[in-house]
Amino acid sequence: KPGEWDCETCLVRNTAESKTCPACQTPKPGATQTSHLTGFKPKPGEWDCETCLVHNAANSAICPACQTPKPSAEQTTQP
């Protein structure tokens, strides 16, 4: 369709209205690159699992993907 574009990063076809690729957030070529990484900024307390690198919510005491304890939670639960 007119105006559709293929993402340079992941090759997903996007609609003309899309300013960023919904799959990988790469900006549309020629689009103003304001802050396409804003959605990736961690919120206070969020953490990345040291074992599997999954991004976790602040209230998660263990990683739901691999069951590794949150680093601060691990220190408080050890005898």
GULO-939019 format. One record per residue: residue number from 1; residue in three letters; z, x, y of N, C-alpha, C in turn. Coordinates in pm, whole numbers, plus 50000, padded with zeros to 5 digits. Atoms other than C-alpha are relative to their C-alpha. Layout:
<rs>
<r num="NUM" residuo="ALA" n_Z="Z" n_X="X" n_Y="Y" ca_Z="Z" ca_X="X" ca_Y="Y" c_Z="Z" c_X="X" c_Y="Y"/>
...
</rs>
This chain:
<rs>
<r num="1" residuo="LYS" n_Z="50000" n_X="50085" n_Y="49882" ca_Z="50000" ca_X="50000" ca_Y="50000" c_Z="50000" c_X="50089" c_Y="50124"/>
<r num="2" residuo="PRO" n_Z="50007" n_X="49919" n_Y="49878" ca_Z="49943" ca_X="50120" ca_Y="50355" c_Z="50138" c_X="50047" c_Y="50045"/>
<r num="3" residuo="GLY" n_Z="49876" n_X="49944" n_Y="49948" ca_Z="50215" ca_X="50349" ca_Y="50484" c_Z="50096" c_X="50051" c_Y="49895"/>
<r num="4" residuo="GLU" n_Z="49911" n_X="49949" n_Y="50103" ca_Z="50377" ca_X="50421" ca_Y="50148" c_Z="49994" c_X="50152" c_Y="50000"/>
<r num="5" residuo="TRP" n_Z="49996" n_X="49855" n_Y="50003" ca_Z="50483" ca_X="50781" ca_Y="50103" c_Z="50074" c_X="50049" c_Y="49877"/>
<r num="6" residuo="ASP" n_Z="49937" n_X="49939" n_Y="50116" ca_Z="50578" ca_X="51007" ca_Y="49815" c_Z="50100" c_X="50105" c_Y="50047"/>
<r num="7" residuo="CYS" n_Z="49895" n_X="49905" n_Y="49964" ca_Z="50902" ca_X="51200" ca_Y="49844" c_Z="49958" c_X="50141" c_Y="49957"/>
<r num="8" residuo="GLU" n_Z="50035" n_X="49861" n_Y="50030" ca_Z="50840" ca_X="51575" ca_Y="49862" c_Z="50098" c_X="50065" c_Y="49903"/>
<r num="9" residuo="THR" n_Z="49898" n_X="49942" n_Y="50085" ca_Z="51161" ca_X="51643" ca_Y="49670" c_Z="49996" c_X="49945" c_Y="49858"/>
<r num="10" residuo="CYS" n_Z="49989" n_X="50059" n_Y="50134" ca_Z="51170" ca_X="51395" ca_Y="49382" c_Z="49876" c_X="49921" c_Y="49958"/>
<r num="11" residuo="LEU" n_Z="50129" n_X="50064" n_Y="50027" ca_Z="50818" ca_X="51243" ca_Y="49399" c_Z="50006" c_X="49848" c_Y="49984"/>
<r num="12" residuo="VAL" n_Z="49990" n_X="50145" n_Y="50005" ca_Z="50945" ca_X="50883" ca_Y="49417" c_Z="49912" c_X="49941" c_Y="50110"/>
<r num="13" residuo="ARG" n_Z="50082" n_X="50069" n_Y="49900" ca_Z="50703" ca_X="50648" ca_Y="49596" c_Z="50092" c_X="49908" c_Y="50080"/>
<r num="14" residuo="ASN" n_Z="49914" n_X="50076" n_Y="49911" ca_Z="50868" ca_X="50486" ca_Y="49898" c_Z="49919" c_X="49906" c_Y="50088"/>
<r num="15" residuo="THR" n_Z="50066" n_X="50095" n_Y="49912" ca_Z="50785" ca_X="50191" ca_Y="50120" c_Z="49981" c_X="50062" c_Y="50138"/>
<r num="16" residuo="ALA" n_Z="50026" n_X="49949" n_Y="49865" ca_Z="50650" ca_X="50248" ca_Y="50469" c_Z="50123" c_X="49990" c_Y="50088"/>
<r num="17" residuo="GLU" n_Z="49882" n_X="50021" n_Y="49917" ca_Z="50975" ca_X="50116" ca_Y="50617" c_Z="50112" c_X="50099" c_Y="49972"/>
<r num="18" residuo="SER" n_Z="49893" n_X="49907" n_Y="50038" ca_Z="51194" ca_X="50369" ca_Y="50433" c_Z="49991" c_X="50128" c_Y="50083"/>
<r num="19" residuo="LYS" n_Z="49995" n_X="49876" n_Y="49921" ca_Z="51299" ca_X="50652" ca_Y="50662" c_Z="50053" c_X="50116" c_Y="49916"/>
<r num="20" residuo="THR" n_Z="49955" n_X="49899" n_Y="50096" ca_Z="51467" ca_X="50836" ca_Y="50374" c_Z="49973" c_X="49948" c_Y="49860"/>
<r num="21" residuo="CYS" n_Z="50021" n_X="50038" n_Y="50139" ca_Z="51404" ca_X="50838" ca_Y="50001" c_Z="50130" c_X="49943" c_Y="49945"/>
<r num="22" residuo="PRO" n_Z="49876" n_X="50057" n_Y="50052" ca_Z="51657" ca_X="50604" ca_Y="49836" c_Z="50052" c_X="50074" c_Y="49877"/>
<r num="23" residuo="ALA" n_Z="49957" n_X="49929" n_Y="50120" ca_Z="51666" ca_X="50825" ca_Y="49527" c_Z="50075" c_X="50130" c_Y="50033"/>
<r num="24" residuo="CYS" n_Z="49939" n_X="49869" n_Y="49973" ca_Z="51752" ca_X="51161" ca_Y="49686" c_Z="50037" c_X="50022" c_Y="50147"/>
<r num="25" residuo="GLN" n_Z="49966" n_X="49995" n_Y="49858" ca_Z="51797" ca_X="51091" ca_Y="50060" c_Z="49918" c_X="50100" c_Y="50082"/>
<r num="26" residuo="THR" n_Z="50088" n_X="49912" n_Y="49924" ca_Z="51517" ca_X="51329" ca_Y="50164" c_Z="49933" c_X="49919" c_Y="50110"/>
<r num="27" residuo="PRO" n_Z="50064" n_X="50075" n_Y="49891" ca_Z="51385" ca_X="51224" ca_Y="50506" c_Z="49849" c_X="49987" c_Y="49981"/>
<r num="28" residuo="LYS" n_Z="50145" n_X="50022" n_Y="50000" ca_Z="51036" ca_X="51080" ca_Y="50536" c_Z="49936" c_X="50109" c_Y="50085"/>
<r num="29" residuo="PRO" n_Z="50065" n_X="49897" n_Y="49918" ca_Z="50798" ca_X="51353" ca_Y="50656" c_Z="49965" c_X="49945" c_Y="50138"/>
<r num="30" residuo="GLY" n_Z="50027" n_X="50042" n_Y="49864" ca_Z="50770" ca_X="51330" ca_Y="51032" c_Z="50109" c_X="49914" c_Y="50060"/>
<r num="31" residuo="ALA" n_Z="49890" n_X="50082" n_Y="49948" ca_Z="51082" ca_X="51115" ca_Y="51064" c_Z="50100" c_X="50092" c_Y="50069"/>
<r num="32" residuo="THR" n_Z="49899" n_X="49920" n_Y="49933" ca_Z="51352" ca_X="51233" ca_Y="51298" c_Z="50112" c_X="50027" c_Y="49902"/>
<r num="33" residuo="GLN" n_Z="49896" n_X="49961" n_Y="50095" ca_Z="51609" ca_X="51423" ca_Y="51099" c_Z="50135" c_X="49998" c_Y="50069"/>
<r num="34" residuo="THR" n_Z="49870" n_X="50012" n_Y="49934" ca_Z="51924" ca_X="51290" ca_Y="51253" c_Z="50107" c_X="50060" c_Y="49909"/>
<r num="35" residuo="SER" n_Z="49898" n_X="49947" n_Y="50090" ca_Z="52198" ca_X="51324" ca_Y="50996" c_Z="49984" c_X="49934" c_Y="49864"/>
<r num="36" residuo="HIS" n_Z="50024" n_X="50059" n_Y="50131" ca_Z="52055" ca_X="51243" ca_Y="50657" c_Z="50106" c_X="50038" c_Y="49898"/>
<r num="37" residuo="LEU" n_Z="49893" n_X="49960" n_Y="50091" ca_Z="52355" ca_X="51415" ca_Y="50497" c_Z="50131" c_X="49929" c_Y="50031"/>
<r num="38" residuo="THR" n_Z="49877" n_X="50069" n_Y="49961" ca_Z="52608" ca_X="51187" ca_Y="50665" c_Z="50064" c_X="49927" c_Y="49883"/>
<r num="39" residuo="GLY" n_Z="49946" n_X="50072" n_Y="50115" ca_Z="52646" ca_X="50981" ca_Y="50349" c_Z="50065" c_X="50089" c_Y="49897"/>
<r num="40" residuo="PHE" n_Z="49944" n_X="49907" n_Y="50097" ca_Z="52744" ca_X="51294" ca_Y="50159" c_Z="50128" c_X="50066" c_Y="50048"/>
<r num="41" residuo="LYS" n_Z="49877" n_X="49941" n_Y="49949" ca_Z="53033" ca_X="51393" ca_Y="50383" c_Z="50118" c_X="49939" c_Y="49925"/>
<r num="42" residuo="PRO" n_Z="49886" n_X="50056" n_Y="50074" ca_Z="53354" ca_X="51360" ca_Y="50181" c_Z="50097" c_X="49929" c_Y="50092"/>
<r num="43" residuo="LYS" n_Z="49897" n_X="50073" n_Y="49927" ca_Z="53612" ca_X="51111" ca_Y="50294" c_Z="50133" c_X="50072" c_Y="49973"/>
<r num="44" residuo="PRO" n_Z="49872" n_X="49932" n_Y="50019" ca_Z="53971" ca_X="51233" ca_Y="50334" c_Z="50058" c_X="49976" c_Y="49861"/>
<r num="45" residuo="GLY" n_Z="49939" n_X="50009" n_Y="50132" ca_Z="54127" ca_X="51308" ca_Y="49996" c_Z="49904" c_X="50004" c_Y="49884"/>
<r num="46" residuo="GLU" n_Z="50095" n_X="49995" n_Y="50111" ca_Z="53807" ca_X="51294" ca_Y="49792" c_Z="49994" c_X="50142" c_Y="49945"/>
<r num="47" residuo="TRP" n_Z="50000" n_X="49869" n_Y="50062" ca_Z="53765" ca_X="51579" ca_Y="49547" c_Z="49888" c_X="50013" c_Y="49898"/>
<r num="48" residuo="ASP" n_Z="50102" n_X="49970" n_Y="50099" ca_Z="53508" ca_X="51747" ca_Y="49324" c_Z="50067" c_X="50060" c_Y="49878"/>
<r num="49" residuo="CYS" n_Z="49942" n_X="49952" n_Y="50125" ca_Z="53597" ca_X="51804" ca_Y="48961" c_Z="49959" c_X="50146" c_Y="49977"/>
<r num="50" residuo="GLU" n_Z="50027" n_X="49859" n_Y="50024" ca_Z="53626" ca_X="52176" ca_Y="48882" c_Z="49928" c_X="50023" c_Y="49868"/>
<r num="51" residuo="THR" n_Z="50063" n_X="49985" n_Y="50131" ca_Z="53499" ca_X="52117" ca_Y="48527" c_Z="49856" c_X="49953" c_Y="49999"/>
<r num="52" residuo="CYS" n_Z="50135" n_X="50057" n_Y="50010" ca_Z="53196" ca_X="51889" ca_Y="48563" c_Z="49933" c_X="49977" c_Y="50135"/>
<r num="53" residuo="LEU" n_Z="50053" n_X="50009" n_Y="49864" ca_Z="53147" ca_X="51886" ca_Y="48944" c_Z="49974" c_X="49859" c_Y="50049"/>
<r num="54" residuo="VAL" n_Z="50014" n_X="50139" n_Y="49955" ca_Z="53156" ca_X="51504" ca_Y="48968" c_Z="50087" c_X="49979" c_Y="50123"/>
<r num="55" residuo="HIS" n_Z="49927" n_X="50033" n_Y="49877" ca_Z="53264" ca_X="51376" ca_Y="49310" c_Z="50091" c_X="49881" c_Y="49969"/>
<r num="56" residuo="ASN" n_Z="49902" n_X="50102" n_Y="50035" ca_Z="53581" ca_X="51165" ca_Y="49278" c_Z="50070" c_X="49942" c_Y="50122"/>
<r num="57" residuo="ALA" n_Z="49927" n_X="50068" n_Y="49894" ca_Z="53767" ca_X="50915" ca_Y="49492" c_Z="50139" c_X="50062" c_Y="50016"/>
<r num="58" residuo="ALA" n_Z="49869" n_X="49942" n_Y="49971" ca_Z="54093" ca_X="51020" ca_Y="49654" c_Z="50109" c_X="49946" c_Y="49908"/>
<r num="59" residuo="ASN" n_Z="49895" n_X="50060" n_Y="50083" ca_Z="54295" ca_X="50780" ca_Y="49438" c_Z="49982" c_X="50026" c_Y="49851"/>
<r num="60" residuo="SER" n_Z="50021" n_X="49967" n_Y="50141" ca_Z="54155" ca_X="50916" ca_Y="49109" c_Z="50085" c_X="50120" c_Y="49963"/>
<r num="61" residuo="ALA" n_Z="49915" n_X="49890" n_Y="50045" ca_Z="54418" ca_X="51128" ca_Y="48934" c_Z="49929" c_X="50086" c_Y="49896"/>
<r num="62" residuo="ILE" n_Z="50081" n_X="49925" n_Y="50096" ca_Z="54167" ca_X="51228" ca_Y="48665" c_Z="49854" c_X="49969" c_Y="50024"/>
<r num="63" residuo="CYS" n_Z="50144" n_X="50020" n_Y="49988" ca_Z="53791" ca_X="51269" ca_Y="48664" c_Z="49957" c_X="49899" c_Y="49895"/>
<r num="64" residuo="PRO" n_Z="50041" n_X="50100" n_Y="50099" ca_Z="53641" ca_X="50959" ca_Y="48498" c_Z="49889" c_X="50051" c_Y="49908"/>
<r num="65" residuo="ALA" n_Z="50109" n_X="49949" n_Y="50083" ca_Z="53352" ca_X="51166" ca_Y="48362" c_Z="50050" c_X="50089" c_Y="49887"/>
<r num="66" residuo="CYS" n_Z="49958" n_X="49903" n_Y="50102" ca_Z="53543" ca_X="51439" ca_Y="48177" c_Z="50150" c_X="50002" c_Y="49975"/>
<r num="67" residuo="GLN" n_Z="49855" n_X="50013" n_Y="50016" ca_Z="53913" ca_X="51345" ca_Y="48206" c_Z="50080" c_X="50121" c_Y="50049"/>
<r num="68" residuo="THR" n_Z="49927" n_X="49887" n_Y="49943" ca_Z="54004" ca_X="51667" ca_Y="48389" c_Z="50091" c_X="49948" c_Y="50111"/>
<r num="69" residuo="PRO" n_Z="49910" n_X="50046" n_Y="49894" ca_Z="54313" ca_X="51608" ca_Y="48606" c_Z="49960" c_X="50055" c_Y="50136"/>
<r num="70" residuo="LYS" n_Z="50019" n_X="49955" n_Y="49862" ca_Z="54284" ca_X="51630" ca_Y="48982" c_Z="50088" c_X="50125" c_Y="50018"/>
<r num="71" residuo="PRO" n_Z="49921" n_X="49877" n_Y="49990" ca_Z="54402" ca_X="51984" ca_Y="49074" c_Z="50144" c_X="49979" c_Y="50046"/>
<r num="72" residuo="SER" n_Z="49863" n_X="50022" n_Y="49955" ca_Z="54707" ca_X="51863" ca_Y="49267" c_Z="50078" c_X="49918" c_Y="49899"/>
<r num="73" residuo="ALA" n_Z="49933" n_X="50082" n_Y="50102" ca_Z="54786" ca_X="51605" ca_Y="48995" c_Z="50036" c_X="50085" c_Y="49880"/>
<r num="74" residuo="GLU" n_Z="49975" n_X="49913" n_Y="50115" ca_Z="54763" ca_X="51874" ca_Y="48726" c_Z="50126" c_X="50082" c_Y="50022"/>
<r num="75" residuo="GLN" n_Z="49884" n_X="49918" n_Y="49970" ca_Z="55024" ca_X="52086" ca_Y="48901" c_Z="50129" c_X="49919" c_Y="49992"/>
<r num="76" residuo="THR" n_Z="49878" n_X="50080" n_Y="49999" ca_Z="55270" ca_X="51797" ca_Y="48930" c_Z="50033" c_X="49944" c_Y="49863"/>
<r num="77" residuo="THR" n_Z="49972" n_X="50059" n_Y="50131" ca_Z="55235" ca_X="51676" ca_Y="48569" c_Z="50036" c_X="50104" c_Y="49896"/>
<r num="78" residuo="GLN" n_Z="49965" n_X="49897" n_Y="50097" ca_Z="55289" ca_X="52011" ca_Y="48398" c_Z="50151" c_X="50019" c_Y="49999"/>
<r num="79" residuo="PRO" n_Z="49854" n_X="49980" n_Y="50007" ca_Z="55645" ca_X="52070" ca_Y="48271" c_Z="50045" c_X="50131" c_Y="50061"/>
</rs>
